[in-house]
Amino acid sequence: MRQPTILIVDSYHGSRRALGDLLRESGYPVFEAPNGVDGLRLAREIVPALVLVALWPFFSSSVQMVERLRESPRTERTDVLVLTSAVSTQHRNRALAAGCAGFLEKPCDADGVLAEVRRITGPKVGGEKTAPRSPRPGAAPLAMPLASSMRRAADSQYRGVVDAR
């Protein structure tokens, strides 16, 4: 079974590379963009199933990119997963209000990222996604802070880990 296409939008090359490597090794076709303008253009061209977007350091322009995705008939149903180290209630609420399907706090471990990607892009029943499942007891379905002990990404050349900026 072919995995859904994923677009990564992150200004930090190391994070894009780490996520891209992780997702490609898991069988996902991956495209990358260094900013929201390029990400929006590429999303409209390839129409991915999921866009992973880093909301920091350019929070407002990142959220605007998500809002523009929702305005386009080609991308209005594209799911968006937020990756950020800016974890205020205000940021989370604005991102979710813009139409994001999930929210991950950086640093993220590889298993957590893959679990959230699978939750969002997972099996559909009658054209609708199955109900979100919490990846671990007590975790909110749309917010999954992950272990900060994974900061060793720079020492391991970002292999399977997305580190905080």
C-alpha positions as CSV (number, residue, x, y, z in Angstrom):
1,M,0.0,0.0,0.0
2,R,1.4,3.4,-1.0
3,Q,1.9,5.8,1.8
4,P,0.5,9.4,1.6
5,T,2.7,12.2,0.4
6,I,4.0,14.6,3.0
7,L,5.3,18.1,2.7
8,I,7.7,19.5,5.3
9,V,7.9,23.3,5.7
10,D,10.6,24.4,8.1
11,S,13.2,27.2,7.9
12,Y,15.8,25.1,9.7
13,H,17.6,22.7,7.3
14,G,18.5,20.3,10.1
15,S,14.9,19.7,11.1
16,R,13.8,19.3,7.5
17,R,16.5,16.8,6.9
18,A,15.8,14.8,10.1
19,L,12.1,14.7,9.4
20,G,12.6,13.9,5.7
21,D,15.0,11.1,6.5
22,L,12.7,9.6,9.2
23,L,9.6,9.7,6.9
24,R,11.3,8.4,3.8
25,E,12.8,5.5,5.8
26,S,9.2,4.8,6.9
27,G,8.0,4.7,3.3
28,Y,6.5,8.1,2.9
29,P,7.1,10.2,-0.3
30,V,8.4,13.5,1.1
31,F,8.8,17.0,-0.3
32,E,10.5,19.9,1.5
33,A,10.2,23.7,1.6
34,P,12.3,26.2,3.5
35,N,9.5,28.7,4.1
36,G,5.8,29.3,3.9
37,V,5.8,30.9,0.5
38,D,7.6,28.0,-1.1
39,G,5.6,25.6,1.0
40,L,2.3,27.0,-0.2
41,R,3.4,27.0,-3.8
42,L,4.6,23.4,-3.5
43,A,1.4,22.3,-1.6
44,R,-0.8,23.7,-4.4
45,E,1.3,21.8,-7.0
46,I,1.6,18.4,-5.4
47,V,-1.4,18.4,-3.1
48,P,0.1,16.4,-0.2
49,A,-2.0,14.4,2.3
50,L,-0.1,16.1,5.2
51,V,1.9,19.2,5.6
52,L,4.3,19.3,8.6
53,V,4.9,23.0,9.4
54,A,7.2,24.5,11.9
55,L,5.5,27.5,13.5
56,W,8.6,29.1,15.0
57,P,10.4,31.5,14.5
58,F,7.9,32.9,11.9
59,F,4.7,32.1,13.8
60,S,2.4,34.6,12.0
61,S,3.5,33.8,8.5
62,S,3.3,30.1,9.2
63,V,-0.2,30.4,10.4
64,Q,-1.1,32.5,7.4
65,M,0.3,29.7,5.2
66,V,-2.1,27.3,6.9
67,E,-5.0,29.7,6.4
68,R,-4.1,30.1,2.7
69,L,-4.1,26.3,2.3
70,R,-7.6,26.2,3.7
71,E,-8.7,28.9,1.2
72,S,-7.6,27.0,-1.9
73,P,-10.0,24.3,-3.3
74,R,-7.0,22.1,-4.2
75,T,-5.6,22.1,-0.6
76,E,-8.5,22.8,1.6
77,R,-8.6,19.2,2.8
78,T,-4.9,18.8,3.3
79,D,-4.1,18.0,6.9
80,V,-1.5,20.1,8.8
81,L,0.6,19.0,11.7
82,V,2.4,21.7,13.6
83,L,5.9,21.3,15.0
84,T,7.0,24.0,17.3
85,S,9.1,24.9,20.3
86,A,6.7,27.8,21.0
87,V,4.2,26.1,23.3
88,S,2.0,28.8,24.6
89,T,-1.8,28.3,24.9
90,Q,-2.2,31.2,22.5
91,H,0.1,29.6,19.8
92,R,-1.6,26.3,20.2
93,N,-5.1,27.8,20.0
94,R,-4.3,29.9,17.0
95,A,-2.7,27.0,15.1
96,L,-5.7,24.7,15.8
97,A,-8.2,27.5,14.9
98,A,-6.4,27.9,11.6
99,G,-7.3,24.3,10.8
100,C,-4.3,22.2,12.0
101,A,-5.0,18.6,12.8
102,G,-2.3,18.2,15.4
103,F,0.4,19.9,17.4
104,L,3.8,18.5,18.4
105,E,6.2,20.2,20.8
106,K,9.9,20.2,19.8
107,P,12.1,18.4,20.5
108,C,10.2,15.4,19.2
109,D,11.3,11.8,19.3
110,A,11.0,9.7,16.1
111,D,8.3,7.3,17.5
112,G,6.2,10.2,18.5
113,V,6.4,11.9,15.2
114,L,5.5,8.7,13.3
115,A,2.6,8.0,15.7
116,E,1.1,11.4,15.1
117,V,1.6,11.2,11.3
118,R,-0.1,7.8,11.3
119,R,-2.9,9.1,13.4
120,I,-3.6,12.0,11.1
121,T,-3.1,10.1,7.8
122,G,-4.4,6.8,9.0
123,P,-7.3,4.6,7.9
124,K,-10.5,6.3,6.8
125,V,-14.0,5.0,7.4
126,G,-16.7,6.1,4.9
127,G,-14.5,8.9,3.6
128,E,-13.8,10.3,7.1
129,K,-10.8,9.8,9.3
130,T,-11.2,7.4,12.2
131,A,-11.4,9.0,15.6
132,P,-8.1,10.3,16.9
133,R,-6.5,7.9,19.3
134,S,-4.3,9.1,22.1
135,P,-0.8,7.8,21.5
136,R,-0.2,7.2,25.3
137,P,-2.4,7.2,28.4
138,G,-3.4,10.7,29.4
139,A,-2.2,12.5,26.3
140,A,-4.5,14.8,24.6
141,P,-5.3,13.7,21.0
142,L,-4.2,17.0,19.5
143,A,-1.2,17.8,21.7
144,M,1.7,15.5,22.3
145,P,4.7,17.0,24.1
146,L,7.6,14.6,23.7
147,A,10.8,13.9,25.7
148,S,13.3,16.7,25.8
149,S,16.0,14.1,26.3
150,M,16.2,13.7,22.5
151,R,18.3,16.8,22.1
152,R,21.3,14.8,21.0
153,A,20.3,15.2,17.4
154,A,23.3,17.3,16.5
155,D,25.6,14.6,17.7
156,S,23.8,11.9,15.7
157,Q,23.5,14.0,12.5
158,Y,19.8,14.4,13.1
159,R,19.1,10.8,12.4
160,G,15.5,10.1,13.4
161,V,15.2,13.1,15.7
162,V,13.9,16.6,15.4
163,D,15.7,18.9,17.8
164,A,14.6,22.2,19.2
165,R,16.2,25.3,17.6
